[in-house]
Amino acid sequence: MQQNSTLLRDVPATLIPAGDKVTLPAGLNVFITQSLGGNITVRTEQGLFQIPREHATALQDYRAAPLADAPGTAGEFSEEAVWETLKTCFDPEIPVNIVDLGLVYDLAIETTPTNGHRVEVKMTLTAPGCGMGPVIAEDARAKIAALPTVEHAAVHIVWDPQWAPQMISPVGRKVLGLE
């Protein structure tokens, strides 16, 4: 969904790709470039910014698609539910989820003594200097933590092996027009 909008109030945002936290002022004209995964990427004369999903109401005439519950949040915990949840996380500049982009390297699940789950994810970024890494990792962590019986969720950014475009899945390659 791409559209023009105006901010109805001051809104917290993250500068892309630096990752700096800023406040965009009320009255600012923005162009919505992406809203995959719930967060909204906007372009202004000052650059690209990500607005958190909970501040979508600050965008005039913006009609976000209702966010469905993350897969598995209403049902049983499973490894598949974790993978499907990770597929709801997006780099704010690229319209492909982090799994199909090839950024997720490892998923480890342990059962806790209380029959809950501890989930650890290792992921990388497309570029080592990307300041959005912590933002993307926290989005993934929070969504995993919302799954039933998850008692602990952690997402670690790693650099080995270094990401390469060949890691993009066939689905991701198709979305990006690479096939």
C-alpha positions as CSV (number, residue, x, y, z in Angstrom):
1,M,0.0,0.0,0.0
2,Q,1.5,3.3,-1.1
3,Q,-0.2,6.6,-0.3
4,N,0.3,10.1,0.8
5,S,-0.6,11.1,4.3
6,T,-0.2,13.9,6.9
7,L,0.7,13.3,10.5
8,L,-2.1,14.3,12.8
9,R,0.2,14.5,15.9
10,D,3.8,14.2,16.8
11,V,4.9,10.6,16.4
12,P,7.9,8.6,17.5
13,A,9.8,7.0,14.6
14,T,13.1,5.4,13.7
15,L,15.4,6.8,11.0
16,I,16.1,4.2,8.3
17,P,18.8,2.8,8.0
18,A,20.6,4.5,10.9
19,G,18.2,3.3,13.6
20,D,18.2,6.7,15.4
21,K,15.0,7.5,17.4
22,V,13.3,10.7,16.3
23,T,10.0,12.5,16.6
24,L,8.2,13.4,13.4
25,P,6.1,16.6,13.9
26,A,2.4,17.0,13.4
27,G,1.5,18.4,10.0
28,L,4.4,16.6,8.3
29,N,3.5,15.3,4.8
30,V,4.7,11.7,4.4
31,F,4.5,9.0,1.7
32,I,3.7,5.5,3.0
33,T,5.9,3.1,1.2
34,Q,5.3,-0.1,3.1
35,S,3.2,-1.4,6.0
36,L,4.1,-5.1,6.0
37,G,4.2,-6.7,9.4
38,G,2.3,-3.9,11.0
39,N,4.9,-1.2,11.2
40,I,4.7,1.6,8.7
41,T,7.6,2.8,6.5
42,V,7.2,6.5,5.4
43,R,9.3,8.7,3.1
44,T,9.7,12.4,3.8
45,E,12.0,15.0,2.4
46,Q,14.4,14.1,5.3
47,G,14.5,10.4,4.4
48,L,12.9,7.1,5.3
49,F,11.4,6.4,8.8
50,Q,9.6,3.6,10.4
51,I,6.5,4.4,12.5
52,P,5.5,1.7,15.0
53,R,2.2,0.0,14.4
54,E,0.7,1.4,17.7
55,H,1.1,4.9,16.2
56,A,-0.7,4.2,12.9
57,T,-3.6,6.4,14.0
58,A,-1.3,9.4,13.7
59,L,-1.5,9.1,9.9
60,Q,-4.4,11.0,8.3
61,D,-6.7,8.9,6.1
62,Y,-4.5,5.8,6.7
63,R,-6.5,2.6,6.8
64,A,-4.3,-0.1,8.0
65,A,-5.3,-3.6,7.2
66,P,-6.3,-5.3,10.4
67,L,-3.4,-7.2,11.9
68,A,-4.3,-10.8,12.2
69,D,-3.0,-12.5,15.3
70,A,0.4,-13.9,14.8
71,P,0.2,-17.6,13.7
72,G,-0.1,-19.8,16.7
73,T,-1.1,-17.0,19.2
74,A,-4.5,-18.5,19.7
75,G,-3.5,-22.2,19.4
76,E,-0.9,-24.6,20.4
77,F,2.8,-23.8,20.5
78,S,4.9,-25.4,17.8
79,E,8.1,-24.8,15.9
80,E,6.0,-24.2,12.8
81,A,4.2,-21.4,14.7
82,V,7.5,-19.8,15.5
83,W,8.6,-19.9,11.8
84,E,5.3,-18.5,10.7
85,T,5.6,-15.7,13.3
86,L,9.1,-14.9,12.0
87,K,7.5,-14.5,8.5
88,T,5.5,-11.6,9.9
89,C,8.7,-9.6,10.5
90,F,10.1,-7.4,7.7
91,D,13.0,-5.2,7.0
92,P,11.4,-1.8,6.6
93,E,13.1,-1.2,3.2
94,I,12.5,-4.6,1.6
95,P,9.1,-6.1,1.0
96,V,10.2,-9.6,1.9
97,N,10.0,-11.2,5.4
98,I,13.2,-12.0,7.3
99,V,12.8,-15.7,6.8
100,D,12.4,-15.5,3.0
101,L,15.1,-12.9,2.9
102,G,17.5,-15.5,4.3
103,L,18.3,-13.5,7.5
104,V,17.3,-16.2,10.0
105,Y,20.2,-18.7,10.6
106,D,19.1,-20.7,13.5
107,L,16.0,-21.4,15.7
108,A,16.4,-23.3,19.0
109,I,13.5,-24.3,21.2
110,E,13.8,-25.7,24.7
111,T,11.1,-26.9,27.0
112,T,11.3,-25.2,30.4
113,P,10.8,-27.0,33.8
114,T,7.3,-25.6,33.9
115,N,6.5,-27.0,30.4
116,G,6.8,-23.6,28.8
117,H,9.2,-22.8,26.0
118,R,12.5,-20.9,25.7
119,V,13.0,-19.7,22.1
120,E,16.4,-18.4,20.8
121,V,16.9,-17.1,17.2
122,K,20.1,-16.2,15.5
123,M,19.7,-13.8,12.6
124,T,21.8,-11.5,10.5
125,L,21.2,-8.4,8.5
126,T,21.8,-7.6,4.8
127,A,24.5,-5.1,5.8
128,P,26.7,-5.0,8.9
129,G,26.2,-1.3,9.4
130,C,22.4,-1.3,9.4
131,G,21.1,0.5,12.4
132,M,17.7,-1.1,12.0
133,G,19.0,-4.5,13.2
134,P,18.0,-4.0,16.8
135,V,14.5,-2.7,15.7
136,I,14.0,-5.8,13.5
137,A,15.3,-8.2,16.1
138,E,13.0,-6.6,18.8
139,D,10.0,-6.9,16.5
140,A,10.8,-10.6,16.0
141,R,11.4,-11.2,19.7
142,A,8.2,-9.5,20.8
143,K,6.1,-11.5,18.3
144,I,7.7,-14.7,19.4
145,A,7.2,-13.8,23.1
146,A,3.4,-13.4,22.4
147,L,3.1,-17.1,21.4
148,P,1.4,-19.4,23.9
149,T,3.7,-20.9,26.5
150,V,6.7,-18.9,25.5
151,E,8.4,-17.9,28.7
152,H,11.6,-16.5,27.2
153,A,12.3,-15.2,23.7
154,A,15.7,-13.9,22.5
155,V,16.8,-12.8,19.0
156,H,20.6,-12.5,18.6
157,I,22.2,-10.7,15.6
158,V,25.2,-12.7,14.2
159,W,27.5,-12.0,11.3
160,D,28.8,-15.5,10.5
161,P,28.1,-16.5,7.8
162,Q,27.9,-13.2,6.1
163,W,24.6,-12.7,4.3
164,A,24.5,-12.9,0.5
165,P,21.7,-12.4,-2.0
166,Q,21.9,-16.2,-2.8
167,M,20.3,-16.8,0.7
168,I,17.0,-15.3,-0.5
169,S,14.3,-18.1,-0.8
170,P,12.6,-18.7,-4.1
171,V,9.5,-17.0,-2.7
172,G,11.6,-13.9,-1.8
173,R,13.3,-13.9,-5.1
174,K,9.9,-13.9,-6.9
175,V,8.6,-11.0,-4.7
176,L,11.8,-9.0,-5.5
177,G,11.5,-9.8,-9.2
178,L,14.8,-11.7,-9.3
179,E,13.2,-14.7,-11.0
